[in-house]
Structures are given as C-alpha cells and as structure tokens.
Amino acid sequence: MDPVAAQSPSEVSDPAGERDLLRAQVRRYLDDLVTFEGRRLILPEGVERPGATPAAAAPDRAARLEALRQSICECTACPLGQTRHRFVFGAGNPEADIVFVGEAPGADEDRQGEPFIGAAGQLLTRIIEAIQLRREDVFICNVLKCRPPNNRDPLDSEVATCEPYLQQQLEIIQPRLICALGRFAGNCLLKRKGSLSSLRGQLHDYRGIPVIVTYHPAALLHDGKYKRATWEDMKWLRREYDGTEL
C-alpha cells in the first residue's frame, strides 16, 4: 500500500500531523518489506531496515584484518619466526561466509606468503569451484602462519603461540561456516584429539559457528581414494551454507 495515498483529507490539512503520520506509515511500510532468507535480512535494493546501523558506520572488516596482519606479520614469538621465509596470514574475502582452515604453510606458501597456492592449493581451488563458489568468495588460512621445517607436524608450543591469531581472524570475519581441512586443523579448532574418521560426518561447533571437517587436499594428492568422501563432505558444506543440492 502506498503510504501517501492512504492519508485522508483531514490528515493532510494539518502539516505537522501529516509529517508524523507519514513517518509512521513509511516505517510500517518498510517493516513489511523485510523478509528472511536463512540467517540474513534481505531488503529491496537501496532500502535499509529501519533502525539499522548505517553502512558507513559498520565495522570495516578488510581494514581490521589488514591491521591485524600488520601487527603480527613480523612475529618471532616461536622458533618458526626464525626459520620462515614469509609469514602467511591468509587470503580471501574479509566478509566471507565460509572460511577454510588448514594446518600450516608449505614450501610454496612459505616462498610467496600466500595460503594454498601449491599443488594442494590448486586442488582446493578446483574443489571450491566444483561446489559453484569462487576462491575469492571465501577466506583461506592456516592454524600456523609459518612453515614448520620439512613440513613436520606443528608442535603444541607453536600452536599455543599462533592459534590466537587464527581466533582473531575468525572473530573479525564472523563466518557462517568453517571447513577444517585435515585432522590437525579439526582437532585444533575443536580442542580434541580424535582421528579424522571420528571428526568427519558431524556438524561441530566453534564458538557458535558450525564446523565441517574433511580431508586436507594434500591427502587427496597422495591417495585418490579419499576424493569421493571429500566430495560428499563438500556437497554437505554447500547444503549447510544455502541449501543448494549438487
């Protein structure tokens, strides 16, 4: 209903009353336009929800992530800070709904300072595209930001030092879903010591954010038998995200 057309002649004869009535009707009109899709409020283009924080006042997640990166990129709090070539902060959409978390940078990532850019990273990109998303739609990072020598397993002391950085990243991004790539990342996020088989197939929780655990892409490169299970996990991830069936 057009809020202006709803006014009676007596109402428009009083300018002050007209303005108050129009404001009230417009507010009700906008409230009626608000619809829900999953967890998100969807409004017609160009219309803001009444009482909503203006977009200009909303926190700038990109700026906050960059400030965090700058504050920690020279970190030498553990011995890995002395052996790395490049600090690997993470990359992707600062407002991503989905965050992929791996274990630690490999040799290619250590050289270039970007996550998942080697063979396993290229496979991860294809997996993301297979569920009809783009790499730039998501955010990708690791528990550790520096490469352990010879790609050995991270030490507990290294995790204790570096995990707070991951926690801050997730607090800034506020994703709707987290995909843990591999047993190590899953156990770190969930504070468990389980096998990958015990972690897969369940929707876990990280500080209120649903977590799905699947195989690390490197495992698929070593043994192709994990590809089918990984594909099932990723289809599940897409369903949890927005209901899309692949």
Stockholm file with secondary structure:
# STOCKHOLM 1.0

chainA/1-246         MDPVAAQSPSEVSDPAGERDLLRAQVRRYLDDLVTFEGRRLILPEGVERPGATPAAAAPDRAARLEALRQSICECTACPLGQTRHRFVFGAGNPEADIVFVGEAPGADEDRQGEPFIGAAGQLLTRIIEAIQLRREDVFICNVLKCRPPNNRDPLDSEVATCEPYLQQQLEIIQPRLICALGRFAGNCLLKRKGSLSSLRGQLHDYRGIPVIVTYHPAALLHDGKYKRATWEDMKWLRREYDGTEL
#=GR chainA/1-246 SS CCTTTTCCHHHHTSHHHHHHHHHHHHHHHHHHHCEEETTEEECCTTCCCTTCCCGGGSCCHHHHHHHHHHHHTTCCSSTHHHHCSSCCCCEECTTCSEEEEESCCCHHHHHHSCSSCSHHHHHHHHHHHHTTCCGGGSEEEESCSSCCGGGCCCCHHHHHHHHHHHHHHHHHHCCSEEEEESHHHHHHHHTCCCCHHHHTTSCEEETTEEEEEECCHHHHHHCGGGHHHHHHHHHHHHHHHHCCCC
#=GC SS_cons         CCTTTTCCHHHHTSHHHHHHHHHHHHHHHHHHHCEEETTEEECCTTCCCTTCCCGGGSCCHHHHHHHHHHHHTTCCSSTHHHHCSSCCCCEECTTCSEEEEESCCCHHHHHHSCSSCSHHHHHHHHHHHHTTCCGGGSEEEESCSSCCGGGCCCCHHHHHHHHHHHHHHHHHHCCSEEEEESHHHHHHHHTCCCCHHHHTTSCEEETTEEEEEECCHHHHHHCGGGHHHHHHHHHHHHHHHHCCCC
//
